[in-house]
């Protein structure tokens, strides 16, 4: 799924680097009338690198471009400009709260589809379903259409499915901000297990506190550009000062 | 995900969708058969009872044309929404987008197999004797299926770029309904018009072929079928190329 990296580019990558991004830019053009278009730069010249096994933080307020960045890292979108390289990463998973489901299908069916989308064979995916059902604590709702779920139930299903598959790069978007205390705790434990292991993780949140808890290095994105990067404490301080000044 | 995995996924999704649709309706799976029969009855009322067609076997003529045509028209019209309504799943990860129109084609085809079975039973009940020539029916169904795949992919894709094209697609399928010899016989046209229609409108040819095989136990024009098959395969190949090149752009258009 990833673009092959040329040998010259490979040399550029430090052996310990898993993701290398240079001047990533994305511009959305929305049609407003027959000839009119509204252009909006979601990301402008974003650069960073993520080491293997590292949990890398991305903070920023709503609409700053965090979700676009995650979708590019997940391979769902392609950037318009810039360079994005991966080393030793064949499989990427996005774990997001608003993770899409088909509302008409049951939680069980949606879980099966999500697993199959990850490239897991149908037979094996079916074997994983009972575990997902148990972890999600959805009970009888697991066989009801997802449109009947509350937002908390949706996120429980999304999280349970998302953490199941094996992945080289785990992309996490705001998942710890919703859900009841009990499930939140359980989700945090599972995430911490993965984070403390070999897993390379990108953790995205609007909450500086959460990023500080999980990541040593982070960037702060404001209006599509990197406003600060480096040590999480320093970046978080700048971000918080900025938020307080608003 | 390779092509075969994507086929399994499309097949699985189609079955799930059929199951969920059936569970929402009181008459559930019965609708698969009731709906086409109601359409045939409606057309019969207008073109036989009110207008008078003058042919004794008109109800059969109508049924054998209308039922395959409904399969086609419903598939193409609902394909127009296939990618756009796949928004939720598309946000999860990158995967081949042809799955969405494939699901629509698959869904409609699964239903259609049941309807076709009823149609054949109705024909036998009406006194038409099954013959070995009826096996050609399966061949025509297969070609019809392969013709729909690239068209469904095209309908889904163009709507992603210009939403207004949805109106154009439903207009085009309506035009096709009037120009494919649904409630009149292509063979009753004068030679020039007949040739024109059969050459450039594959649905007109296929509907006529269905009738030739099932009503008159005749052998369809195999060479013509072959050309439609070849054209469909070339178009399918081209659509797959477009989808793979555009995959991430489709996601951006649909999600943003």
Interface residues (C-beta under 8 A of the other chain):
Chain A: X1 X28 X30 X71 X74 X75 X76 X77 X78 X92 X93 X94 X96 X98 X99 X100 X101 X102 X103 X104 X105 X106 X109 X112 X113 X114 X116 X117 X118 X119 X121 X122 X145
Chain B: X1 X5 X8 X9 X12 X13 X16 X17 X20 X21 X24 X87 X88 X89 X90 X91 X92 X93 X94 X95 X248 X249 X251 X252 X255 X256
